[in-house]
Amino acid sequence: MLAIFLAPLYILINIYIVRWMILWMGACTHLFQTPLFRVCFAGVYIFLASSLLTSFLIRKPPAFHRFLKNTANYFQGTFLYILIVIVTTDLARLILKHTLHPDWLYTRKTFVLTGAICTLLIIGISVYGILNQWNLKTKTYDVKVDKQVEGTDSLKIVLLADIHFGYSIGEKNAELLVNAINSQKPDLVCIAGDIFDNEYEGLKNPEKTASTLRSIRSRYGVYACWGNHDLNEPILAGFTFRSANKDYDDPRMTQFLKDANIRLLNDETVLIDDRFYLTGRKDPSRCRKMDDTRKSPSQLTKSLDLRRPVIFMDHQPGELDEVASSGADLDLCGHTHDGQLFPLNIITGLVWENSCGYLKKGNMHNIVTSGAGIWGPNMRTATNSEICAITVHFSPQFAS
């Protein structure tokens, strides 16, 4: 419903943007002042701006639907920076107009130059963001758990989350991920949710993607938990709509994980190699939509031998105090994307206790990754796509 209420505001904002664009282009040359050009330009812009809605409504043919989806994903990010740049410039103009009253502010040359700078800035930021989302980084962590593990003094974990396989992320991204993961020679791979992007149909080649992921090499295997986007749910410009048949659980997603040799832990704990525990939690948002419940951290650990290391996978980095007090030694999360775009990275830093990176709660280490993929806008401007290579050091064993 919120999307419907915001629609008039979105229309007004786009009218404001188009007005300034046409005024600036008309000031550059008289060729852009003709009615024909203005109609054509407005038509192209309306197509781009409405792609958020048309990609939601037009489902067939599938190739055209995918084209609209990709157009909308690129436009979302660019629209954000068009709005930020134009509004900031316009505010600066108004402040100068009502304070200093400089003569140069009213000249055509100033208007043309200012518009050119704004245009180059918007293009530069957008191109950087689009290219940067492909620049997969590896962030390293070293943590110490004061527990002894028979036969080993360390464990190499690769954490990734928020892949969002769908219209923007596909088999090429899977290849990048597999190469980056395998280069770390991990003992264990943990995927902390949001493997999919709400629509299984968004995967262009799910069989090839699953086959690529199956080539991940890990001593103890690959494990995952669900995130809030790992369900079948209509989504429009970031806003979700409750499905009429409430059939959120798409069995194809579960089958995809099996085909990719990824084991799903859904409020479950496994004892790996009789050495350490790995627990995968249900996602709270996913549970609410599916009228499901999830166990508390203490319920998940009450039957465990806490002399062994306990590792949690939890998509959203919430309940950190509860997870720490339950006896967990390491809590691996995602969800935040570290904001993905400026200035959203500032907002996520205010919302989450640990929006990205490392935080210690008591004896527990919490690590939140900025994500291996993207959600919504097909770009990253404020953060990096990443996997996390975590070396867990255990207390040394002493001969008796």
Salt bridges, closest charged atoms under 4 A:
ASP90 OD1 - ARG93 NE 2.85
ASP142 OD2 - HIS393 NE2 2.81
ASP146 OD1 - LYS144 NZ 2.80
ASP162 OD1 - HIS164 NE2 3.81
ASP162 OD1 - HIS315 NE2 3.87
ASP162 OD1 - HIS337 NE2 3.43
ASP194 OD2 - HIS164 NE2 3.42
ASP194 OD2 - HIS315 NE2 3.13
ASP197 OD1 - HIS164 ND1 3.01
GLU199 OE1 - ARG59 NH2 2.64
GLU199 OE2 - LYS69 NZ 3.36
GLU201 OE2 - ARG252 NH2 2.79
GLU233 OE1 - LYS289 NZ 3.00
ASP249 OD1 - ARG286 NH2 3.36
ASP250 OD2 - ARG252 NH2 2.85
ASP273 OD2 - ARG275 NE 3.24
ASP274 OD1 - ARG308 NH2 3.09
ASP292 OD2 - LYS282 NZ 3.04
ASP305 OD1 - ARG307 NE 2.94
ASP305 OD2 - ARG308 NH1 3.66
ASP314 OD2 - ARG281 NH1 3.17
ASP314 OD1 - ARG294 NH1 3.29
GLU319 OE1 - ARG281 NH1 2.89
GLU319 OE1 - ARG294 NH2 3.45
ASP321 OD1 - LYS361 NZ 2.90
ASP329 OD2 - LYS147 NZ 2.84
GLU353 OE2 - LYS361 NZ 2.74
GLU386 OE1 - LYS139 NZ 3.41
